[in-house]
Amino acid sequence: MLVLILLGLALVLVPGALAYLAYRHLPARGPMTIGVAAVAAMASIVDPVAVR
């Protein structure tokens, strides 16, 4: 249960941090696109762990 809570916290923090970095440093890329891509990548990692 603790692992799922920590993964959920990381699922919220990492895309937010990436979107912030994209907003501050990469004007050519949309921050929303990077945030959504991070959520999709993390979901593909967390889903098999959560199913166990």
C-alpha positions as CSV (number, residue, x, y, z in Angstrom):
1,M,0.0,0.0,0.0
2,L,2.8,2.4,0.8
3,V,4.4,1.7,-2.6
4,L,1.2,2.7,-4.3
5,I,0.9,5.9,-2.3
6,L,4.5,6.9,-3.2
7,L,3.9,6.0,-6.8
8,G,0.8,8.1,-6.8
9,L,2.7,11.0,-5.3
10,A,5.4,10.7,-7.9
11,L,2.7,10.5,-10.6
12,V,1.6,13.9,-9.6
13,L,4.9,15.6,-8.9
14,V,7.1,14.5,-11.9
15,P,4.8,15.7,-14.7
16,G,4.2,18.9,-12.9
17,A,7.9,19.5,-12.5
18,L,8.5,18.6,-16.2
19,A,5.7,20.9,-17.3
20,Y,7.2,23.7,-15.2
21,L,10.7,23.2,-16.7
22,A,9.2,23.2,-20.2
23,Y,7.3,26.4,-19.4
24,R,10.5,28.1,-18.1
25,H,13.1,26.8,-20.5
26,L,11.7,25.4,-23.7
27,P,9.4,27.8,-25.4
28,A,9.2,25.7,-28.6
29,R,7.5,22.8,-26.8
30,G,4.1,23.0,-25.1
31,P,4.3,22.4,-21.4
32,M,1.0,20.6,-21.5
33,T,2.3,18.1,-24.1
34,I,5.3,17.3,-22.0
35,G,3.1,16.9,-18.9
36,V,0.7,14.6,-20.6
37,A,3.6,12.5,-22.1
38,A,5.1,12.2,-18.6
39,V,1.8,11.0,-17.2
40,A,1.4,8.5,-20.0
41,A,5.0,7.2,-19.5
42,M,4.6,6.9,-15.7
43,A,1.2,5.2,-16.1
44,S,2.7,2.6,-18.3
45,I,5.2,1.8,-15.5
46,V,2.8,2.1,-12.5
47,D,0.0,0.0,-14.0
48,P,1.8,-3.3,-13.9
49,V,3.0,-2.6,-10.3
50,A,-0.5,-1.7,-9.2
51,V,-2.1,-4.8,-10.8
52,R,0.1,-7.0,-8.6
